[in-house]
């Protein structure tokens, strides 16, 4: 979704109020966003008109 919004990791991190390292770990599948981060991601998607359904479904599937 970051690339879809044409954002750098730095800009995306600022938008979500997380570190660049956090974004990097998410993108490299080293860690997954927690529920607080997912709420921020959902708000970002809504503001950027990016569908959130697939992102949410993938996150739920990874948590099970």
PDB file of N, H, CA, C and O in Angstrom:
ATOM      1  N   UNK A   1       0.814  -1.184   0.000  1.00  0.00           N
ATOM      2  CA  UNK A   1       0.000   0.000   0.000  1.00  0.00           C
ATOM      3  C   UNK A   1       0.855   1.243   0.000  1.00  0.00           C
ATOM      4  O   UNK A   1       0.461   2.268  -0.557  1.00  0.00           O
ATOM      5  N   UNK A   2       2.025   1.169   0.619  1.00  0.00           N
ATOM      6  H   UNK A   2       2.344   0.336   1.071  1.00  0.00           H
ATOM      7  CA  UNK A   2       2.936   2.325   0.618  1.00  0.00           C
ATOM      8  C   UNK A   2       3.340   2.663  -0.802  1.00  0.00           C
ATOM      9  O   UNK A   2       3.327   3.830  -1.196  1.00  0.00           O
ATOM     10  N   UNK A   3       3.698   1.655  -1.567  1.00  0.00           N
ATOM     11  H   UNK A   3       3.709   0.707  -1.247  1.00  0.00           H
ATOM     12  CA  UNK A   3       4.116   1.884  -2.950  1.00  0.00           C
ATOM     13  C   UNK A   3       2.940   2.357  -3.800  1.00  0.00           C
ATOM     14  O   UNK A   3       3.098   3.177  -4.704  1.00  0.00           O
ATOM     15  N   UNK A   4       1.771   1.830  -3.495  1.00  0.00           N
ATOM     16  H   UNK A   4       1.642   1.163  -2.761  1.00  0.00           H
ATOM     17  CA  UNK A   4       0.567   2.253  -4.217  1.00  0.00           C
ATOM     18  C   UNK A   4       0.302   3.742  -3.994  1.00  0.00           C
ATOM     19  O   UNK A   4      -0.207   4.434  -4.876  1.00  0.00           O
ATOM     20  N   UNK A   5       0.654   4.218  -2.806  1.00  0.00           N
ATOM     21  H   UNK A   5       1.067   3.655  -2.089  1.00  0.00           H
ATOM     22  CA  UNK A   5       0.481   5.631  -2.487  1.00  0.00           C
ATOM     23  C   UNK A   5       1.681   6.468  -2.931  1.00  0.00           C
ATOM     24  O   UNK A   5       1.727   7.676  -2.697  1.00  0.00           O
ATOM     25  N   UNK A   6       2.655   5.808  -3.578  1.00  0.00           N
ATOM     26  H   UNK A   6       2.617   4.827  -3.768  1.00  0.00           H
ATOM     27  CA  UNK A   6       3.869   6.465  -4.080  1.00  0.00           C
ATOM     28  C   UNK A   6       4.635   7.176  -2.960  1.00  0.00           C
ATOM     29  O   UNK A   6       5.069   8.319  -3.107  1.00  0.00           O
ATOM     30  N   UNK A   7       4.786   6.474  -1.852  1.00  0.00           N
ATOM     31  H   UNK A   7       4.435   5.546  -1.733  1.00  0.00           H
ATOM     32  CA  UNK A   7       5.469   7.046  -0.693  1.00  0.00           C
ATOM     33  C   UNK A   7       6.758   6.281  -0.399  1.00  0.00           C
ATOM     34  O   UNK A   7       6.866   5.081  -0.650  1.00  0.00           O
ATOM     35  N   UNK A   8       7.718   7.009   0.134  1.00  0.00           N
ATOM     36  H   UNK A   8       7.630   7.984   0.337  1.00  0.00           H
ATOM     37  CA  UNK A   8       8.944   6.357   0.611  1.00  0.00           C
ATOM     38  C   UNK A   8       8.640   5.713   1.967  1.00  0.00           C
ATOM     39  O   UNK A   8       7.617   6.003   2.588  1.00  0.00           O
ATOM     40  N   UNK A   9       9.536   4.840   2.412  1.00  0.00           N
ATOM     41  H   UNK A   9      10.367   4.604   1.907  1.00  0.00           H
ATOM     42  CA  UNK A   9       9.364   4.254   3.735  1.00  0.00           C
ATOM     43  C   UNK A   9       9.356   5.352   4.801  1.00  0.00           C
ATOM     44  O   UNK A   9       8.603   5.278   5.772  1.00  0.00           O
ATOM     45  N   UNK A  10      10.193   6.360   4.613  1.00  0.00           N
ATOM     46  H   UNK A  10      10.804   6.419   3.825  1.00  0.00           H
ATOM     47  CA  UNK A  10      10.265   7.453   5.577  1.00  0.00           C
ATOM     48  C   UNK A  10       8.937   8.208   5.666  1.00  0.00           C
ATOM     49  O   UNK A  10       8.449   8.487   6.761  1.00  0.00           O
ATOM     50  N   UNK A  11       8.360   8.536   4.516  1.00  0.00           N
ATOM     51  H   UNK A  11       8.757   8.310   3.626  1.00  0.00           H
ATOM     52  CA  UNK A  11       7.094   9.268   4.498  1.00  0.00           C
ATOM     53  C   UNK A  11       5.953   8.432   5.082  1.00  0.00           C
ATOM     54  O   UNK A  11       5.101   8.946   5.806  1.00  0.00           O
ATOM     55  N   UNK A  12       5.950   7.151   4.758  1.00  0.00           N
ATOM     56  H   UNK A  12       6.643   6.734   4.169  1.00  0.00           H
ATOM     57  CA  UNK A  12       4.909   6.260   5.272  1.00  0.00           C
ATOM     58  C   UNK A  12       5.052   6.115   6.784  1.00  0.00           C
ATOM     59  O   UNK A  12       4.056   6.126   7.508  1.00  0.00           O
ATOM     60  N   UNK A  13       6.276   5.980   7.254  1.00  0.00           N
ATOM     61  H   UNK A  13       7.084   5.971   6.665  1.00  0.00           H
ATOM     62  CA  UNK A  13       6.519   5.884   8.698  1.00  0.00           C
ATOM     63  C   UNK A  13       6.005   7.132   9.412  1.00  0.00           C
ATOM     64  O   UNK A  13       5.374   7.030  10.464  1.00  0.00           O
ATOM     65  N   UNK A  14       6.270   8.297   8.851  1.00  0.00           N
ATOM     66  H   UNK A  14       6.783   8.381   7.997  1.00  0.00           H
ATOM     67  CA  UNK A  14       5.783   9.548   9.453  1.00  0.00           C
ATOM     68  C   UNK A  14       4.256   9.594   9.467  1.00  0.00           C
ATOM     69  O   UNK A  14       3.652  10.030  10.447  1.00  0.00           O
ATOM     70  N   UNK A  15       3.639   9.144   8.383  1.00  0.00           N
ATOM     71  H   UNK A  15       4.129   8.789   7.587  1.00  0.00           H
ATOM     72  CA  UNK A  15       2.176   9.161   8.296  1.00  0.00           C
ATOM     73  C   UNK A  15       1.539   8.268   9.353  1.00  0.00           C
ATOM     74  O   UNK A  15       0.458   8.570   9.859  1.00  0.00           O
ATOM     75  N   UNK A  16       2.212   7.165   9.685  1.00  0.00           N
ATOM     76  H   UNK A  16       3.090   6.920   9.274  1.00  0.00           H
ATOM     77  CA  UNK A  16       1.674   6.229  10.677  1.00  0.00           C
ATOM     78  C   UNK A  16       2.236   6.451  12.072  1.00  0.00           C
ATOM     79  O   UNK A  16       1.817   5.799  13.029  1.00  0.00           O
ATOM     80  N   UNK A  17       3.193   7.381  12.184  1.00  0.00           N
ATOM     81  H   UNK A  17       3.532   7.910  11.407  1.00  0.00           H
ATOM     82  CA  UNK A  17       3.841   7.662  13.465  1.00  0.00           C
ATOM     83  C   UNK A  17       4.550   6.424  14.021  1.00  0.00           C
ATOM     84  O   UNK A  17       4.425   6.094  15.201  1.00  0.00           O
ATOM     85  N   UNK A  18       5.298   5.747  13.138  1.00  0.00           N
ATOM     86  H   UNK A  18       5.399   6.015  12.180  1.00  0.00           H
ATOM     87  CA  UNK A  18       6.144   4.616  13.522  1.00  0.00           C
ATOM     88  C   UNK A  18       7.539   4.862  12.946  1.00  0.00           C
ATOM     89  O   UNK A  18       7.739   5.796  12.170  1.00  0.00           O
ATOM     90  N   UNK A  19       8.487   4.032  13.325  1.00  0.00           N
ATOM     91  H   UNK A  19       8.325   3.273  13.956  1.00  0.00           H
ATOM     92  CA  UNK A  19       9.844   4.209  12.817  1.00  0.00           C
ATOM     93  C   UNK A  19       9.989   3.610  11.417  1.00  0.00           C
ATOM     94  O   UNK A  19       9.204   2.757  11.003  1.00  0.00           O
ATOM     95  N   UNK A  20      11.000   4.074  10.708  1.00  0.00           N
ATOM     96  H   UNK A  20      11.637   4.767  11.044  1.00  0.00           H
ATOM     97  CA  UNK A  20      11.311   3.520   9.390  1.00  0.00           C
ATOM     98  C   UNK A  20      11.672   2.044   9.533  1.00  0.00           C
ATOM     99  O   UNK A  20      11.328   1.227   8.679  1.00  0.00           O
ATOM    100  N   UNK A  21      12.365   1.710  10.614  1.00  0.00           N
ATOM    101  H   UNK A  21      12.645   2.374  11.308  1.00  0.00           H
ATOM    102  CA  UNK A  21      12.713   0.309  10.875  1.00  0.00           C
ATOM    103  C   UNK A  21      11.491  -0.575  10.993  1.00  0.00           C
ATOM    104  O   UNK A  21      11.498  -1.719  10.540  1.00  0.00           O
ATOM    105  N   UNK A  22      10.442  -0.049  11.597  1.00  0.00           N
ATOM    106  H   UNK A  22      10.436   0.881  11.965  1.00  0.00           H
ATOM    107  CA  UNK A  22       9.193  -0.802  11.718  1.00  0.00           C
ATOM    108  C   UNK A  22       8.608  -1.083  10.342  1.00  0.00           C
ATOM    109  O   UNK A  22       8.200  -2.210  10.059  1.00  0.00           O
ATOM    110  N   UNK A  23       8.563  -0.084   9.497  1.00  0.00           N
ATOM    111  H   UNK A  23       8.894   0.831   9.726  1.00  0.00           H
ATOM    112  CA  UNK A  23       8.050  -0.265   8.130  1.00  0.00           C
ATOM    113  C   UNK A  23       8.886  -1.299   7.401  1.00  0.00           C
ATOM    114  O   UNK A  23       8.346  -2.173   6.723  1.00  0.00           O
ATOM    115  N   UNK A  24      10.189  -1.207   7.534  1.00  0.00           N
ATOM    116  H   UNK A  24      10.629  -0.497   8.085  1.00  0.00           H
ATOM    117  CA  UNK A  24      11.093  -2.149   6.879  1.00  0.00           C
ATOM    118  C   UNK A  24      10.843  -3.577   7.361  1.00  0.00           C
ATOM    119  O   UNK A  24      10.805  -4.501   6.550  1.00  0.00           O
ATOM    120  N   UNK A  25      10.672  -3.768   8.659  1.00  0.00           N
ATOM    121  H   UNK A  25      10.703  -3.017   9.318  1.00  0.00           H
ATOM    122  CA  UNK A  25      10.417  -5.115   9.199  1.00  0.00           C
ATOM    123  C   UNK A  25       9.082  -5.657   8.716  1.00  0.00           C
ATOM    124  O   UNK A  25       8.968  -6.850   8.436  1.00  0.00           O
ATOM    125  N   UNK A  26       8.063  -4.797   8.613  1.00  0.00           N
ATOM    126  H   UNK A  26       8.156  -3.828   8.841  1.00  0.00           H
ATOM    127  CA  UNK A  26       6.775  -5.250   8.078  1.00  0.00           C
ATOM    128  C   UNK A  26       6.920  -5.684   6.633  1.00  0.00           C
ATOM    129  O   UNK A  26       6.431  -6.747   6.248  1.00  0.00           O
ATOM    130  N   UNK A  27       7.587  -4.871   5.836  1.00  0.00           N
ATOM    131  H   UNK A  27       7.984  -4.008   6.149  1.00  0.00           H
ATOM    132  CA  UNK A  27       7.705  -5.158   4.406  1.00  0.00           C
ATOM    133  C   UNK A  27       8.561  -6.391   4.128  1.00  0.00           C
ATOM    134  O   UNK A  27       8.384  -7.058   3.109  1.00  0.00           O
ATOM    135  N   UNK A  28       9.478  -6.688   5.028  1.00  0.00           N
ATOM    136  H   UNK A  28       9.622  -6.146   5.856  1.00  0.00           H
ATOM    137  CA  UNK A  28      10.329  -7.868   4.859  1.00  0.00           C
ATOM    138  C   UNK A  28       9.822  -9.064   5.649  1.00  0.00           C
ATOM    139  O   UNK A  28      10.541 -10.049   5.816  1.00  0.00           O
ATOM    140  N   UNK A  29       8.601  -8.986   6.131  1.00  0.00           N
ATOM    141  H   UNK A  29       8.017  -8.186   5.995  1.00  0.00           H
ATOM    142  CA  UNK A  29       7.918 -10.072   6.848  1.00  0.00           C
ATOM    143  C   UNK A  29       8.679 -10.555   8.075  1.00  0.00           C
ATOM    144  O   UNK A  29       8.599 -11.726   8.445  1.00  0.00           O
ATOM    145  N   UNK A  30       9.421  -9.641   8.704  1.00  0.00           N
ATOM    146  H   UNK A  30       9.487  -8.689   8.404  1.00  0.00           H
ATOM    147  CA  UNK A  30      10.120  -9.998   9.940  1.00  0.00           C
ATOM    148  C   UNK A  30       9.197  -9.837  11.146  1.00  0.00           C
ATOM    149  O   UNK A  30       9.328 -10.558  12.136  1.00  0.00           O
ATOM    150  N   UNK A  31       8.271  -8.894  11.059  1.00  0.00           N
ATOM    151  H   UNK A  31       8.166  -8.309  10.255  1.00  0.00           H
ATOM    152  CA  UNK A  31       7.245  -8.697  12.080  1.00  0.00           C
ATOM    153  C   UNK A  31       5.945  -8.321  11.387  1.00  0.00           C
ATOM    154  O   UNK A  31       5.926  -8.017  10.195  1.00  0.00           O
ATOM    155  N   UNK A  32       4.870  -8.346  12.145  1.00  0.00           N
ATOM    156  H   UNK A  32       4.885  -8.592  13.114  1.00  0.00           H
ATOM    157  CA  UNK A  32       3.554  -7.965  11.629  1.00  0.00           C
ATOM    158  C   UNK A  32       3.023  -6.789  12.445  1.00  0.00           C
ATOM    159  O   UNK A  32       3.343  -6.667  13.628  1.00  0.00           O
ATOM    160  N   UNK A  33       2.228  -5.935  11.840  1.00  0.00           N
ATOM    161  H   UNK A  33       1.969  -6.034  10.879  1.00  0.00           H
ATOM    162  CA  UNK A  33       1.643  -4.809  12.584  1.00  0.00           C
ATOM    163  C   UNK A  33       0.746  -5.308  13.722  1.00  0.00           C
ATOM    164  O   UNK A  33       0.047  -6.311  13.576  1.00  0.00           O
ATOM    165  N   UNK A  34       0.772  -4.603  14.846  1.00  0.00           N
ATOM    166  H   UNK A  34       1.340  -3.788  14.965  1.00  0.00           H
ATOM    167  CA  UNK A  34      -0.144  -4.932  15.940  1.00  0.00           C
ATOM    168  C   UNK A  34      -1.486  -4.239  15.676  1.00  0.00           C
ATOM    169  O   UNK A  34      -1.647  -3.543  14.673  1.00  0.00           O
ATOM    170  N   UNK A  35      -2.436  -4.433  16.576  1.00  0.00           N
ATOM    171  H   UNK A  35      -2.306  -4.998  17.391  1.00  0.00           H
ATOM    172  CA  UNK A  35      -3.778  -3.886  16.362  1.00  0.00           C
ATOM    173  C   UNK A  35      -3.774  -2.366  16.287  1.00  0.00           C
ATOM    174  O   UNK A  35      -4.524  -1.786  15.502  1.00  0.00           O
ATOM    175  N   UNK A  36      -2.947  -1.720  17.086  1.00  0.00           N
ATOM    176  H   UNK A  36      -2.338  -2.191  17.723  1.00  0.00           H
ATOM    177  CA  UNK A  36      -2.862  -0.251  17.050  1.00  0.00           C
ATOM    178  C   UNK A  36      -2.356   0.217  15.696  1.00  0.00           C
ATOM    179  O   UNK A  36      -2.892   1.162  15.116  1.00  0.00           O
ATOM    180  N   UNK A  37      -1.331  -0.442  15.201  1.00  0.00           N
ATOM    181  H   UNK A  37      -0.896  -1.209  15.672  1.00  0.00           H
ATOM    182  CA  UNK A  37      -0.782  -0.095  13.886  1.00  0.00           C
ATOM    183  C   UNK A  37      -1.810  -0.355  12.790  1.00  0.00           C
ATOM    184  O   UNK A  37      -1.913   0.418  11.837  1.00  0.00           O
ATOM    185  N   UNK A  38      -2.566  -1.436  12.920  1.00  0.00           N
ATOM    186  H   UNK A  38      -2.482  -2.065  13.694  1.00  0.00           H
ATOM    187  CA  UNK A  38      -3.576  -1.738  11.903  1.00  0.00           C
ATOM    188  C   UNK A  38      -4.654  -0.657  11.865  1.00  0.00           C
ATOM    189  O   UNK A  38      -5.180  -0.344  10.796  1.00  0.00           O
ATOM    190  N   UNK A  39      -4.982  -0.093  13.004  1.00  0.00           N
ATOM    191  H   UNK A  39      -4.556  -0.347  13.872  1.00  0.00           H
ATOM    192  CA  UNK A  39      -5.962   1.003  13.025  1.00  0.00           C
ATOM    193  C   UNK A  39      -5.409   2.218  12.292  1.00  0.00           C
ATOM    194  O   UNK A  39      -6.133   2.896  11.562  1.00  0.00           O
ATOM    195  N   UNK A  40      -4.120   2.489  12.492  1.00  0.00           N
ATOM    196  H   UNK A  40      -3.532   1.938  13.085  1.00  0.00           H
ATOM    197  CA  UNK A  40      -3.478   3.604  11.788  1.00  0.00           C
ATOM    198  C   UNK A  40      -3.418   3.336  10.288  1.00  0.00           C
ATOM    199  O   UNK A  40      -3.631   4.235   9.474  1.00  0.00           O
ATOM    200  N   UNK A  41      -3.123   2.083   9.933  1.00  0.00           N
ATOM    201  H   UNK A  41      -2.949   1.352  10.594  1.00  0.00           H
ATOM    202  CA  UNK A  41      -3.065   1.709   8.515  1.00  0.00           C
ATOM    203  C   UNK A  41      -4.446   1.844   7.880  1.00  0.00           C
ATOM    204  O   UNK A  41      -4.568   2.309   6.747  1.00  0.00           O
ATOM    205  N   UNK A  42      -5.482   1.437   8.608  1.00  0.00           N
ATOM    206  H   UNK A  42      -5.382   1.059   9.529  1.00  0.00           H
ATOM    207  CA  UNK A  42      -6.843   1.559   8.083  1.00  0.00           C
ATOM    208  C   UNK A  42      -7.193   3.029   7.842  1.00  0.00           C
ATOM    209  O   UNK A  42      -7.757   3.374   6.803  1.00  0.00           O
ATOM    210  N   UNK A  43      -6.861   3.880   8.792  1.00  0.00           N
ATOM    211  H   UNK A  43      -6.403   3.600   9.636  1.00  0.00           H
ATOM    212  CA  UNK A  43      -7.136   5.311   8.635  1.00  0.00           C
ATOM    213  C   UNK A  43      -6.368   5.873   7.447  1.00  0.00           C
ATOM    214  O   UNK A  43      -6.900   6.678   6.682  1.00  0.00           O
ATOM    215  N   UNK A  44      -5.116   5.451   7.292  1.00  0.00           N
ATOM    216  H   UNK A  44      -4.683   4.798   7.914  1.00  0.00           H
ATOM    217  CA  UNK A  44      -4.308   5.893   6.155  1.00  0.00           C
ATOM    218  C   UNK A  44      -4.958   5.461   4.842  1.00  0.00           C
ATOM    219  O   UNK A  44      -5.056   6.250   3.902  1.00  0.00           O
ATOM    220  N   UNK A  45      -5.399   4.214   4.784  1.00  0.00           N
ATOM    221  H   UNK A  45      -5.320   3.573   5.547  1.00  0.00           H
ATOM    222  CA  UNK A  45      -6.044   3.707   3.564  1.00  0.00           C
ATOM    223  C   UNK A  45      -7.310   4.490   3.247  1.00  0.00           C
ATOM    224  O   UNK A  45      -7.559   4.833   2.091  1.00  0.00           O
ATOM    225  N   UNK A  46      -8.100   4.769   4.256  1.00  0.00           N
ATOM    226  H   UNK A  46      -7.898   4.490   5.195  1.00  0.00           H
ATOM    227  CA  UNK A  46      -9.338   5.522   4.039  1.00  0.00           C
ATOM    228  C   UNK A  46      -9.036   6.926   3.530  1.00  0.00           C
ATOM    229  O   UNK A  46      -9.707   7.412   2.619  1.00  0.00           O
ATOM    230  N   UNK A  47      -8.033   7.581   4.108  1.00  0.00           N
ATOM    231  H   UNK A  47      -7.488   7.186   4.848  1.00  0.00           H
ATOM    232  CA  UNK A  47      -7.664   8.923   3.675  1.00  0.00           C
ATOM    233  C   UNK A  47      -7.079   8.929   2.264  1.00  0.00           C
ATOM    234  O   UNK A  47      -7.243   9.893   1.516  1.00  0.00           O
ATOM    235  N   UNK A  48      -6.397   7.842   1.913  1.00  0.00           N
ATOM    236  H   UNK A  48      -6.264   7.058   2.520  1.00  0.00           H
ATOM    237  CA  UNK A  48      -5.714   7.759   0.613  1.00  0.00           C
ATOM    238  C   UNK A  48      -6.544   7.041  -0.443  1.00  0.00           C
ATOM    239  O   UNK A  48      -6.087   6.836  -1.567  1.00  0.00           O
ATOM    240  N   UNK A  49      -7.779   6.658  -0.072  1.00  0.00           N
ATOM    241  H   UNK A  49      -8.150   6.825   0.841  1.00  0.00           H
ATOM    242  CA  UNK A  49      -8.671   5.951  -0.992  1.00  0.00           C
ATOM    243  C   UNK A  49      -8.043   4.652  -1.506  1.00  0.00           C
ATOM    244  O   UNK A  49      -8.104   4.344  -2.697  1.00  0.00           O
ATOM    245  N   UNK A  50      -7.440   3.899  -0.584  1.00  0.00           N
ATOM    246  H   UNK A  50      -7.390   4.149   0.383  1.00  0.00           H
ATOM    247  CA  UNK A  50      -6.830   2.606  -0.891  1.00  0.00           C
ATOM    248  C   UNK A  50      -7.676   1.537  -0.208  1.00  0.00           C
ATOM    249  O   UNK A  50      -7.950   1.648   0.987  1.00  0.00           O
ATOM    250  N   UNK A  51      -8.100   0.499  -0.943  1.00  0.00           N
ATOM    251  H   UNK A  51      -7.877   0.409  -1.914  1.00  0.00           H
ATOM    252  CA  UNK A  51      -8.918  -0.556  -0.322  1.00  0.00           C
ATOM    253  C   UNK A  51      -8.174  -1.222   0.845  1.00  0.00           C
ATOM    254  O   UNK A  51      -6.994  -1.555   0.733  1.00  0.00           O
ATOM    255  N   UNK A  52      -8.874  -1.406   1.949  1.00  0.00           N
ATOM    256  H   UNK A  52      -9.833  -1.136   2.040  1.00  0.00           H
ATOM    257  CA  UNK A  52      -8.280  -1.984   3.150  1.00  0.00           C
ATOM    258  C   UNK A  52      -8.664  -3.444   3.348  1.00  0.00           C
ATOM    259  O   UNK A  52      -7.994  -4.152   4.100  1.00  0.00           O
ATOM    260  N   UNK A  53      -9.721  -3.913   2.696  1.00  0.00           N
ATOM    261  H   UNK A  53     -10.265  -3.338   2.085  1.00  0.00           H
ATOM    262  CA  UNK A  53     -10.259  -5.261   2.926  1.00  0.00           C
ATOM    263  C   UNK A  53      -9.212  -6.365   2.767  1.00  0.00           C
ATOM    264  O   UNK A  53      -9.104  -7.239   3.626  1.00  0.00           O
ATOM    265  N   UNK A  54      -8.446  -6.334   1.686  1.00  0.00           N
ATOM    266  H   UNK A  54      -8.534  -5.623   0.988  1.00  0.00           H
ATOM    267  CA  UNK A  54      -7.448  -7.382   1.450  1.00  0.00           C
ATOM    268  C   UNK A  54      -6.326  -7.324   2.483  1.00  0.00           C
ATOM    269  O   UNK A  54      -5.823  -8.359   2.920  1.00  0.00           O
ATOM    270  N   UNK A  55      -5.943  -6.125   2.865  1.00  0.00           N
ATOM    271  H   UNK A  55      -6.352  -5.285   2.509  1.00  0.00           H
ATOM    272  CA  UNK A  55      -4.888  -5.949   3.870  1.00  0.00           C
ATOM    273  C   UNK A  55      -5.357  -6.532   5.198  1.00  0.00           C
ATOM    274  O   UNK A  55      -4.617  -7.251   5.870  1.00  0.00           O
ATOM    275  N   UNK A  56      -6.589  -6.214   5.565  1.00  0.00           N
ATOM    276  H   UNK A  56      -7.190  -5.630   5.019  1.00  0.00           H
ATOM    277  CA  UNK A  56      -7.144  -6.713   6.822  1.00  0.00           C
ATOM    278  C   UNK A  56      -7.280  -8.230   6.800  1.00  0.00           C
ATOM    279  O   UNK A  56      -6.946  -8.889   7.785  1.00  0.00           O
ATOM    280  N   UNK A  57      -7.761  -8.794   5.703  1.00  0.00           N
ATOM    281  H   UNK A  57      -8.033  -8.259   4.903  1.00  0.00           H
ATOM    282  CA  UNK A  57      -7.925 -10.243   5.601  1.00  0.00           C
ATOM    283  C   UNK A  57      -6.580 -10.966   5.725  1.00  0.00           C
ATOM    284  O   UNK A  57      -6.483 -11.994   6.396  1.00  0.00           O
ATOM    285  N   UNK A  58      -5.554 -10.427   5.079  1.00  0.00           N
ATOM    286  H   UNK A  58      -5.633  -9.592   4.534  1.00  0.00           H
ATOM    287  CA  UNK A  58      -4.219 -11.038   5.162  1.00  0.00           C
ATOM    288  C   UNK A  58      -3.687 -10.957   6.587  1.00  0.00           C
ATOM    289  O   UNK A  58      -3.066 -11.906   7.066  1.00  0.00           O
ATOM    290  N   UNK A  59      -3.920  -9.840   7.272  1.00  0.00           N
ATOM    291  H   UNK A  59      -4.424  -9.069   6.883  1.00  0.00           H
ATOM    292  CA  UNK A  59      -3.445  -9.668   8.642  1.00  0.00           C
ATOM    293  C   UNK A  59      -4.152 -10.655   9.570  1.00  0.00           C
ATOM    294  O   UNK A  59      -3.515 -11.272  10.424  1.00  0.00           O
ATOM    295  N   UNK A  60      -5.459 -10.804   9.403  1.00  0.00           N
ATOM    296  H   UNK A  60      -5.976 -10.303   8.709  1.00  0.00           H
ATOM    297  CA  UNK A  60      -6.234 -11.744  10.241  1.00  0.00           C
ATOM    298  C   UNK A  60      -5.757 -13.161   9.992  1.00  0.00           C
ATOM    299  O   UNK A  60      -5.596 -13.929  10.940  1.00  0.00           O
ATOM    300  N   UNK A  61      -5.526 -13.527   8.735  1.00  0.00           N
ATOM    301  H   UNK A  61      -5.657 -12.903   7.964  1.00  0.00           H
ATOM    302  CA  UNK A  61      -5.075 -14.880   8.406  1.00  0.00           C
ATOM    303  C   UNK A  61      -3.719 -15.171   9.048  1.00  0.00           C
ATOM    304  O   UNK A  61      -3.473 -16.298   9.480  1.00  0.00           O
ATOM    305  N   UNK A  62      -2.846 -14.183   9.116  1.00  0.00           N
ATOM    306  H   UNK A  62      -3.046 -13.268   8.766  1.00  0.00           H
ATOM    307  CA  UNK A  62      -1.526 -14.388   9.722  1.00  0.00           C
ATOM    308  C   UNK A  62      -1.605 -14.503  11.229  1.00  0.00           C
ATOM    309  O   UNK A  62      -0.731 -15.113  11.844  1.00  0.00           O
ATOM    310  N   UNK A  63      -2.621 -13.937  11.833  1.00  0.00           N
ATOM    311  H   UNK A  63      -3.331 -13.441  11.333  1.00  0.00           H
ATOM    312  CA  UNK A  63      -2.763 -13.971  13.284  1.00  0.00           C
ATOM    313  C   UNK A  63      -3.365 -15.292  13.767  1.00  0.00           C
ATOM    314  O   UNK A  63      -3.239 -15.640  14.941  1.00  0.00           O
ATOM    315  N   UNK A  64      -4.015 -16.021  12.868  1.00  0.00           N
ATOM    316  H   UNK A  64      -4.118 -15.738  11.915  1.00  0.00           H
ATOM    317  CA  UNK A  64      -4.687 -17.276  13.270  1.00  0.00           C
ATOM    318  C   UNK A  64      -3.714 -18.421  13.346  1.00  0.00           C
ATOM    319  O   UNK A  64      -4.105 -19.544  13.667  1.00  0.00           O
TER     320      UNK A  64
END
